[in-house]
Amino acid sequence: MSENSEASGTPSGSTTSGGSTPGPQPEPLRFFGTTWVDHDGGYGLRRAGAAVGSLAAAVASCFVLRFAYEGLEIAEVGSLVGMLVVLMFAVCSAIAFRRTWDGFSRRPADPSREDSLRGLKSIGFIGSLLAYFFRSLLEAPGEKLRRTEYETALAQYVKRRSTRTGNPAARRSAKGKRTGRK
């Protein structure tokens, strides 16, 4: 969450509701932008499209893996190699599903570890696609995390703005006059 409006790609001083008050800007989500804030701008259709698209990509990926497995059978590499390939994709998909699912609800504690697992997640891409599908049925993937961060930043911004009402220089001079009496 950033109060710097240039970093979020919105004009200076604008908010998601079109007002002119400055403050924290919501972080856009992939395929959803900032429509997740007010669930407007085709949010429901985007969620349905994300769910259908990720499921279709997962099914197509399974067909591709099936063809690859058939290629191994044609090459007659042996049942051990075929079993190891199936086991590798199953384990990598399970790990990728779990990591992707956890990534929707919290930020990674160690970003360098997530970078080191990128290869494993790309092998288990079917698990990532399935996690995206199931999360799209509930909400925009990552919406809960971003909404929590946005509401926290907005509450902190309002709190800071409410405690800074008035001119601080006027308060100092008023205090100085009271303490300076004899």
C-alpha positions in Angstrom: 0.0 0.0 0.0 1.4 3.3 -1.0 0.3 6.8 -0.5 2.4 7.7 -3.6 -0.2 7.9 -6.3 2.4 7.9 -9.1 3.5 4.4 -8.0 0.0 3.0 -8.3 -0.5 4.5 -11.8 -3.3 6.8 -10.8 -3.3 10.6 -11.2 -2.2 12.6 -8.3 -4.9 13.2 -5.7 -7.5 10.7 -7.1 -9.2 7.9 -5.3 -11.0 4.8 -6.6 -14.4 6.4 -6.0 -13.5 9.3 -8.2 -13.1 11.8 -5.3 -10.4 14.4 -5.0 -9.1 13.5 -1.6 -5.5 12.2 -1.5 -4.7 9.0 0.4 -3.6 5.5 0.0 -4.4 3.9 -3.4 -5.5 0.3 -3.8 -3.0 -2.1 -5.3 -4.3 -3.5 -8.7 -4.8 -7.2 -9.1 -3.9 -9.1 -12.3 -7.0 -9.3 -14.6 -9.0 -7.2 -12.2 -7.2 -3.9 -11.8 -8.8 -2.0 -8.9 -12.4 -3.2 -9.6 -12.1 -5.5 -6.5 -12.4 -2.4 -4.2 -16.1 -1.7 -5.0 -16.9 -4.8 -7.1 -17.7 -2.7 -10.1 -16.5 -2.4 -13.7 -17.4 -6.0 -14.6 -15.9 -7.6 -11.5 -18.3 -10.6 -11.6 -17.7 -11.3 -15.2 -13.9 -11.0 -14.7 -14.1 -13.5 -11.8 -16.1 -15.9 -14.0 -13.7 -15.4 -16.8 -10.7 -16.0 -14.6 -12.2 -19.2 -13.2 -13.2 -20.6 -16.6 -9.8 -19.5 -18.1 -7.7 -21.1 -15.4 -9.7 -24.3 -15.5 -9.5 -24.5 -19.3 -5.7 -23.9 -19.1 -5.4 -26.6 -16.4 -7.4 -29.1 -18.6 -5.3 -28.2 -21.7 -2.1 -28.7 -19.6 -3.2 -32.1 -18.5 -3.7 -33.1 -22.2 -0.2 -31.8 -23.0 1.2 -33.8 -20.1 -0.7 -36.9 -21.3 0.9 -36.5 -24.8 4.3 -36.2 -23.1 3.7 -39.4 -21.1 2.6 -41.2 -24.3 5.8 -40.1 -25.9 7.7 -41.7 -23.0 5.7 -44.9 -23.6 6.5 -44.8 -27.3 10.2 -44.3 -26.5 10.0 -47.4 -24.3 12.0 -45.8 -21.5 10.6 -48.2 -18.9 8.0 -48.1 -16.2 10.3 -46.7 -13.6 11.0 -43.5 -15.6 7.3 -43.1 -16.4 6.4 -43.5 -12.7 9.1 -41.0 -11.7 7.8 -38.4 -14.2 4.2 -38.8 -13.0 5.4 -38.7 -9.3 7.5 -35.5 -10.1 4.5 -33.7 -11.7 2.2 -34.8 -8.9 4.5 -33.6 -6.1 5.4 -30.4 -7.8 1.8 -29.6 -8.6 0.8 -30.2 -4.9 3.6 -27.9 -3.7 2.7 -25.3 -6.4 -0.9 -25.4 -5.4 -0.1 -24.9 -1.7 2.4 -22.0 -2.3 0.0 -20.3 -4.7 -3.0 -20.7 -2.4 -0.9 -19.3 0.5 0.2 -16.4 -1.6 -3.4 -15.3 -2.0 -3.8 -14.8 1.8 -0.4 -13.5 3.0 2.8 -12.0 1.7 5.8 -14.3 1.5 8.0 -14.0 4.6 11.2 -14.5 2.5 10.9 -13.3 -1.1 14.2 -14.9 -2.0 12.9 -18.3 -1.1 9.9 -17.7 -3.3 12.2 -16.9 -6.1 14.2 -20.1 -5.6 10.9 -22.1 -5.8 9.9 -20.5 -9.1 11.3 -23.5 -11.1 9.4 -25.9 -8.9 6.2 -23.9 -9.3 6.7 -23.8 -13.1 6.9 -27.6 -13.2 3.8 -27.9 -11.1 1.9 -25.3 -13.1 -1.3 -27.4 -13.0 -1.4 -26.9 -9.3 -1.0 -23.2 -9.6 -3.8 -23.0 -12.2 -6.1 -25.1 -10.0 -5.4 -22.8 -7.0 -6.2 -19.8 -9.2 -9.5 -21.5 -10.3 -10.6 -22.4 -6.8 -9.8 -19.0 -5.4 -11.7 -17.3 -8.3 -14.8 -19.1 -7.1 -14.5 -17.4 -3.8 -13.1 -14.0 -4.7 -10.6 -12.3 -7.0 -7.3 -14.2 -6.3 -5.4 -12.0 -3.7 -8.4 -9.8 -3.0 -8.6 -10.6 0.7 -5.0 -9.8 1.3 -5.1 -6.6 -0.7 -8.4 -5.5 0.9 -7.0 -6.0 4.4 -3.8 -4.0 3.5 -5.8 -1.3 1.8 -8.3 -0.9 4.7 -5.5 -0.9 7.2 -3.6 1.8 5.3 -6.8 3.8 4.9 -7.6 3.6 8.6 -4.0 4.7 9.4 -4.3 7.6 6.9 -7.5 8.8 8.4 -6.1 8.5 11.9 -3.0 10.5 11.0 -5.1 13.1 9.2 -7.5 13.5 12.1 -4.7 14.0 14.6 -3.1 16.7 12.5 -6.0 19.1 12.4 -5.1 22.8 12.7 -1.9 24.7 12.4 0.9 23.3 14.6 2.6 26.6 14.7 -0.4 28.3 16.2 -0.6 25.7 18.9 3.1 26.3 19.8 2.6 30.0 20.0 -0.6 29.6 22.1 1.3 27.3 24.5 4.2 29.7 24.6 1.9 32.6 25.6 0.3 30.7 28.5 3.6 29.6 29.9 5.2 33.0 29.4 2.7 34.8 31.8 4.0 36.3 35.0 
